[in-house]
């Protein structure tokens, strides 16, 4: 890009408590040649939210009309599901059509799925300002993936599985997903995308494996999982097993699902509440190639 990439920072979910990480993140973006604009209510606080509902709706509208190359959330948390019926979807769709790329994860999954279901537009699952760019030592892979999207050079992502799988390919399938808890909470609402023959990726944080299984069971019994061409587990972190579990863990859930489903179930996608986080185009058609332990998801030119 000839001009400085412009990044609009806004807070659609939880209030920013770590102001140091907020400032570090902005400095890092500016140091790397970005023109950063901070939304007027980015540091607002109302209860646990970054402002009351109307304040956050207005911040999303400002992000949509900013004309920025990237609209980046400060953090996740909670707050978007309660305002999904009031979001400016036409403005968001227009912004995406004009080239603004919306980036975030965690609670941002709600906005991403709302945008996909209501407008058919794609957004990016990726880092947030504070946890990603504001980390004491930002992850190099996360940064490289983000800059590729900023420069419109990203064409795909690859990773290695813990064990080899039978080779298979998926062509022209919609990639979608995000935070499991947020996604499952939207089931049977107008904001849950009806995706058939898709590639669904999931991650979560602070949820015990039995709770993960319970939410996956909801998706299983509702028929969502069986309609996909592949299911991908990202990173599930910050939970605590107990002596009562007697060996019940995330891998137990994965193996159980593999017996329930006729589609491939992959693991170890480098995405979630972890430092190493790739960028994933939510709502974009992709090809996926699996050979042994190697997985490649390709979406082509941006």
Phi and psi in degrees as a GROMACS rama.xvg file:
@    title "Ramachandran Plot"
@    xaxis  label "Phi"
@    yaxis  label "Psi"
@TYPE xy
-73.4191  -39.9046  UNK-2
-90.325  165.755  UNK-3
-61.7031  132.496  UNK-4
-65.7795  134.991  UNK-5
-101.448  135.935  UNK-6
-127.841  125.782  UNK-7
-102.762  123.199  UNK-8
-101.889  125.8  UNK-9
-146.214  166.187  UNK-10
-126.192  93.3866  UNK-11
-90.2935  -3.49957  UNK-12
-127.898  -110.35  UNK-13
-79.3759  155.217  UNK-14
-68.1887  143.047  UNK-15
-76.8542  115.359  UNK-16
-98.7614  -30.5693  UNK-17
-93.3693  84.7815  UNK-18
-66.7273  -28.981  UNK-19
-65.3721  -45.0957  UNK-20
-63.8826  -37.5944  UNK-21
-57.9503  -48.7627  UNK-22
-69.0266  -39.3783  UNK-23
-60.8554  -42.0783  UNK-24
-62.5334  -44.1342  UNK-25
-63.8547  -42.1169  UNK-26
-60.9592  -41.8941  UNK-27
-63.5191  -43.8604  UNK-28
-63.1047  -43.1026  UNK-29
-67.086  -38.2161  UNK-30
-61.8888  -29.5995  UNK-31
-92.8599  20.7399  UNK-32
86.8212  15.9329  UNK-33
-91.7427  145.976  UNK-34
-93.2237  107.371  UNK-35
-102.388  128.866  UNK-36
-117.792  127.962  UNK-37
-102.269  127.689  UNK-38
-60.5241  147.14  UNK-39
-59.7848  -28.5837  UNK-40
-108.786  18.4616  UNK-41
-58.7432  -30.9185  UNK-42
-108.516  17.7737  UNK-43
-69.2377  157.989  UNK-44
-145.102  128.977  UNK-45
-143.573  112.283  UNK-46
54.4267  -124.679  UNK-47
-93.2406  -0.26713  UNK-48
-99.7415  162.789  UNK-49
-86.2107  62.2031  UNK-50
100.761  161.739  UNK-51
-68.3844  178.258  UNK-52
-56.784  -45.4107  UNK-53
-65.7523  -38.4516  UNK-54
-60.4136  -43.0532  UNK-55
-74.1808  -34.6056  UNK-56
-61.4903  -43.842  UNK-57
-65.5774  -33.64  UNK-58
-67.0611  -36.2199  UNK-59
-66.5382  -40.0034  UNK-60
-62.7236  -42.0472  UNK-61
-64.17  -38.4428  UNK-62
-62.4575  -39.7824  UNK-63
-69.8929  -27.2545  UNK-64
-104.738  10.1307  UNK-65
-73.6559  -25.3427  UNK-66
73.6533  10.6771  UNK-67
-72.0357  157.412  UNK-68
-70.1696  -39.7066  UNK-69
-129.884  131.129  UNK-70
-106.377  112.068  UNK-71
-115.926  127.678  UNK-72
-74.8199  153.735  UNK-73
-76.073  -40.1647  UNK-74
-166.184  170.657  UNK-75
-94.2811  -122.295  UNK-76
106.529  -112.808  UNK-77
-158.039  146.715  UNK-78
150.712  -21.984  UNK-79
-76.7412  -34.328  UNK-80
-60.9988  -30.9069  UNK-81
-76.3387  -9.87469  UNK-82
-122.229  12.3015  UNK-83
-60.1034  -30.6278  UNK-84
-79.0001  -1.29702  UNK-85
-121.24  6.61614  UNK-86
-74.9831  150.163  UNK-87
-82.4783  75.393  UNK-88
-63.3697  -36.5756  UNK-89
-63.8764  -41.7957  UNK-90
-67.4081  -38.5029  UNK-91
-64.7613  -44.1317  UNK-92
-62.6911  -42.6556  UNK-93
-63.385  -41.1122  UNK-94
-61.9424  -44.2307  UNK-95
-64.2267  -41.0193  UNK-96
-63.0142  -31.4001  UNK-97
-85.5939  -3.21459  UNK-98
113.766  -2.40599  UNK-99
-75.2263  130.135  UNK-100
-107.722  119.758  UNK-101
-89.9938  127.178  UNK-102
-126.972  137.116  UNK-103
170.316  -177.131  UNK-104
-157.038  -174.094  UNK-105
66.3492  -122.863  UNK-106
-61.3122  -23.4198  UNK-107
-60.7707  -19.1686  UNK-108
-52.4213  -35.7042  UNK-109
-62.2736  -46.2243  UNK-110
-65.5021  -41.043  UNK-111
-60.8228  -46.267  UNK-112
-71.6687  -33.7556  UNK-113
-62.7345  -45.6711  UNK-114
-62.9659  -42.8604  UNK-115
-64.1222  -45.0199  UNK-116
-71.3474  -35.1549  UNK-117
-89.5808  -25.9893  UNK-118
-128.989  -16.7624  UNK-119
76.6092  6.08296  UNK-120
-85.1262  154.886  UNK-121
-98.9916  146.055  UNK-122
-129.188  -178.78  UNK-123
-116.394  126.727  UNK-124
-83.1127  120.844  UNK-125
-166.197  -164.154  UNK-126
-72.3406  164.308  UNK-127
-104.309  165.731  UNK-128
-59.245  -56.0388  UNK-129
-69.875  -49.5852  UNK-130
-76.7986  -23.1964  UNK-131
-96.0414  -70.6751  UNK-132
-77.1877  -22.681  UNK-133
-91.2341  2.69626  UNK-134
-64.26  154.276  UNK-135
-58.3256  -39.5496  UNK-136
-132.314  87.3392  UNK-137
-56.6341  140.779  UNK-138
-69.0476  133.21  UNK-139
-67.3888  -39.8136  UNK-140
-65.3173  -42.9573  UNK-141
-58.5262  -45.2482  UNK-142
-63.4397  -45.2921  UNK-143
-60.2476  -43.8504  UNK-144
-64.2687  -40.0934  UNK-145
-65.7198  -45.7991  UNK-146
-64.0352  -33.2535  UNK-147
-59.6239  -41.7063  UNK-148
-70.483  -41.0582  UNK-149
-58.1968  -42.6743  UNK-150
-85.215  0.901617  UNK-151
58.0957  42.3477  UNK-152
-113.118  -10.7553  UNK-153
-69.1582  129.308  UNK-154
-123.993  -5.60193  UNK-155
169.964  -179.052  UNK-156
-145.995  146.37  UNK-157
-136.574  156.6  UNK-158
-157.314  175.196  UNK-159
-113.711  137.285  UNK-160
-82.0261  155.562  UNK-161
-67.1765  -29.1949  UNK-162
-136.754  150.411  UNK-163
-67.7617  146.42  UNK-164
-118.387  163.374  UNK-165
-63.164  136.672  UNK-166
-59.4146  140.38  UNK-167
-158.492  157.627  UNK-168
-125.699  148.52  UNK-169
-126.468  129.244  UNK-170
-117.814  137.037  UNK-171
52.3908  50.8581  UNK-172
-111.577  141.546  UNK-173
-74.5077  125.11  UNK-174
-86.7686  128.785  UNK-175
-154.631  168.72  UNK-176
136.683  -146.307  UNK-177
133.865  -141.68  UNK-178
-70.3044  124.152  UNK-179
-61.3571  -46.8187  UNK-180
-60.4412  -44.5124  UNK-181
-65.9697  -45.0513  UNK-182
-61.0554  -48.5259  UNK-183
-66.7691  -26.2247  UNK-184
-69.6566  -16.1208  UNK-185
-94.1625  -5.56725  UNK-186
-56.411  136.567  UNK-187
70.6096  17.0919  UNK-188
-111.809  166.734  UNK-189
-67.4459  -8.79869  UNK-190
-101.755  8.80234  UNK-191
-98.7106  115.43  UNK-192
-65.9578  137.561  UNK-193
-93.3876  87.8079  UNK-194
-105.42  118.149  UNK-195
-104.7  148.869  UNK-196
55.8254  38.3927  UNK-197
-101.424  177.417  UNK-198
-114.339  112.02  UNK-199
-101.957  122.717  UNK-200
-113.179  145.39  UNK-201
-138.061  148.74  UNK-202
-150.437  165.492  UNK-203
-163.928  169.696  UNK-204
-140.586  138.57  UNK-205
71.2163  15.3928  UNK-206
-111.019  122.883  UNK-207
-60.2791  148.777  UNK-208
-52.2774  -33.8198  UNK-209
-69.418  -31.2078  UNK-210
-72.2321  -37.296  UNK-211
-59.458  -46.3949  UNK-212
-63.0311  -39.4794  UNK-213
-61.8738  -41.2528  UNK-214
-70.8192  -38.3611  UNK-215
-65.4342  -34.8759  UNK-216
-62.378  -38.8979  UNK-217
-60.4952  -43.8817  UNK-218
-68.2582  -33.008  UNK-219
-67.9411  -52.6784  UNK-220
-68.9827  -23.3051  UNK-221
-81.9783  -7.22709  UNK-222
89.3143  0.0232927  UNK-223
-64.6197  -46.7714  UNK-224
-65.9872  -40.9845  UNK-225
-65.3335  -21.3025  UNK-226
-82.6565  -7.02884  UNK-227
-89.4726  161.487  UNK-228
-94.8985  -16.192  UNK-229
-164.661  149.976  UNK-230
-120.818  130.524  UNK-231
-121.357  125.11  UNK-232
-88.9426  123.036  UNK-233
-85.0712  -142.042  UNK-234
-96.5548  131.585  UNK-235
-117.183  111.029  UNK-236
-130.447  168.813  UNK-237
59.3896  42.876  UNK-238
-118.987  165.608  UNK-239
-126.139  122.118  UNK-240
-79.4412  156.001  UNK-241
-126.765  171.029  UNK-242
-63.2603  -24.467  UNK-243
-66.9264  -23.935  UNK-244
-68.6239  -31.4516  UNK-245
50.0966  47.7778  UNK-246
93.5535  -4.4501  UNK-247
-74.2278  120.032  UNK-248
-147.976  -177.092  UNK-249
-57.8649  -41.6128  UNK-250
-62.9974  -31.193  UNK-251
-60.5231  -42.9397  UNK-252
-64.2549  -42.7596  UNK-253
-60.703  -47.4765  UNK-254
-65.8096  -37.868  UNK-255
-60.7124  -43.8786  UNK-256
-65.3586  -37.2107  UNK-257
-61.0753  -31.806  UNK-258
-78.2597  -23.4614  UNK-259
-87.2342  -26.6311  UNK-260
-109.048  153.363  UNK-261
-99.3406  9.07726  UNK-262
-110.42  157.825  UNK-263
-64.4891  138.888  UNK-264
-117.81  112.666  UNK-265
-103.787  160.087  UNK-266
-133.49  175.002  UNK-267
70.8538  18.5905  UNK-268
-58.4163  128.678  UNK-269
-77.4725  73.3131  UNK-270
-155.234  139.673  UNK-271
146.162  -155.192  UNK-272
-85.6782  62.4859  UNK-273
-139.97  157.327  UNK-274
-62.3732  -44.69  UNK-275
-81.5083  109.991  UNK-276
-139.187  119.649  UNK-277
-82.0273  171.142  UNK-278
-100.141  135.957  UNK-279
-132.624  127.281  UNK-280
-82.4825  100.019  UNK-281
-74.365  115.459  UNK-282
101.942  2.40972  UNK-283
-101.957  145.231  UNK-284
-75.8811  136.909  UNK-285
-134.543  165.202  UNK-286
-111.276  144.015  UNK-287
-129.003  133.496  UNK-288
-123.668  128.089  UNK-289
-122.414  121.91  UNK-290
-134.573  107.043  UNK-291
66.3996  -118.805  UNK-292
-95.2721  -4.62982  UNK-293
-95.1711  130.521  UNK-294
-122.039  135.679  UNK-295
-133.622  125.69  UNK-296
-111.209  126.204  UNK-297
-123.744  134.128  UNK-298
-124.977  -2.57859  UNK-299
79.5879  -163.92  UNK-300
-64.7397  146.423  UNK-301
